[in-house]
């Protein structure tokens, strides 16, 4: 069925839906609808995230229903799509590419986690897609040519619409830096300023499709970009997992974002008359809204999901450990404060490596450790990045600078927030950044800045991920293998013993 749907899409038809009504031409102008998603992170089943995810079959049903009712519809995705949960990760993203093709998407821009299998793999995935990946500031490493198309033009009943893709420069360190060594990220503001006059001269509406976000800890935010480059009419955004029920106005630009994990479908309704945008209204469709629009889940996506699930289940249903209770991986917890799951992971790294200190970045903890029997799939969902555990030789001064970076953005969320093992310290959140950490102890002894310590961590952080540039060039002492295997072995031997909070004192 899904193959038939792809053929139908190529012909401009949809076999399972009524013929288009072409309702976009009305007395007040041309009506154009944008449906959008962001930060799905491979949540494609309605059972994902404890049932909060709507499900790709229903999202696809809504997309095709809207296109069936009005051909002047764009379906856009703002990135962090190809990686996240085992159902997608085991195929290195190709299962998601197949689902997006069937679902009727028209364009996407890459997010930082779309590079988690490497830039070359992302290029391979883009070739699988039957729609373009857009990014105007992603270049080859010599900055001589684009990796993907910078923008695409669409014509809706004579209304010309440009969609410009832009990616956060944080990708350089918010995936493993080794994943992006063959590409370069240029200044998105400078790029947008350069392209905007050309697009405004030849288009009635300019849409930014961005993985940029509005987190205050980000290098460049969508708000900053909208103020610096006021030519955008609409920005479809991602990266910060922000829920904007009716969008957010910055000047004349309407910024739209759905939150994350496929828990809502964004809808923006535009009205253009005499080649001028007269109206732009944003809203979010929750599960009930999506089901009302779709009427039924898309058959092609539902069938594909069933086939993928059967294949993956055979690999992931093996029970590898047990836990007496759930340990949260909630973003607002693991990226801002000490967590039990972070302590457990850090303890596992330190025991396996016999290091003096172990550190685990909150951004590496993606889902909760469930209570009861723990399957291989559940562990892979917690640690989906295929990270390896390594040890480095670093001095005490470097350890202190790492801790300062870890807490400098508080109270804002930061994927580089560190949980620790073998170490305690105090944080003064009211002190200026860079001077917040004190009373550091390693193995209950005061930190010595000139002393060399053995540090265990994942290869992402060791390579400078999350901005830990102070580790680049540090001597590697050992490679201890896959992080998830080390975690399972520790959990089997020790359970949750000793993970209570108290290693980081906040004041």
Secondary structure as UniProt FT lines:
FT   HELIX           2..11
FT   TURN            15..16
FT   TURN            23..24
FT   STRAND          25..26
FT   TURN            27..28
FT   STRAND          29..37
FT   TURN            41..42
FT   TURN            46..47
FT   HELIX           48..51
FT   HELIX           56..69
FT   STRAND          73..77
FT   HELIX           86..89
FT   TURN            90..93
FT   HELIX           94..103
FT   STRAND          107..108
FT   HELIX           112..115
FT   TURN            116..117
FT   HELIX           119..128
FT   STRAND          132..134
FT   STRAND          138..140
FT   TURN            141..142
FT   STRAND          151..156
FT   TURN            157..158
FT   STRAND          159..167
FT   TURN            169..170
FT   HELIX           171..174
FT   HELIX           177..180
FT   TURN            181..182
FT   STRAND          183..185
FT   HELIX           188..202
FT   STRAND          205..211
FT   TURN            216..217
FT   HELIX           222..228
FT   TURN            230..231
FT   STRAND          234..236
FT   TURN            245..246
FT   STRAND          248..250
FT   TURN            251..252
FT   STRAND          253..256
FT   TURN            261..262
FT   STRAND          265..273
FT   TURN            274..275
FT   STRAND          276..285
FT   HELIX           287..294
FT   HELIX           299..316
FT   STRAND          319..323
FT   HELIX           331..334
FT   TURN            335..336
FT   HELIX           340..353
FT   STRAND          357..361
FT   HELIX           362..364
FT   STRAND          372..375
FT   HELIX           376..382
FT   TURN            384..385
FT   STRAND          388..395
FT   HELIX           396..407
FT   TURN            408..411
FT   TURN            415..416
FT   STRAND          418..421
FT   STRAND          423..427
FT   TURN            429..430
FT   TURN            433..434
FT   STRAND          437..442
FT   TURN            443..444
FT   STRAND          445..446
FT   TURN            449..450
FT   STRAND          452..458
FT   HELIX           459..462
FT   TURN            463..464
FT   HELIX           465..467
FT   HELIX           469..471
FT   TURN            472..473
FT   STRAND          475..482
FT   HELIX           483..494
FT   TURN            495..498
FT   STRAND          504..506
//
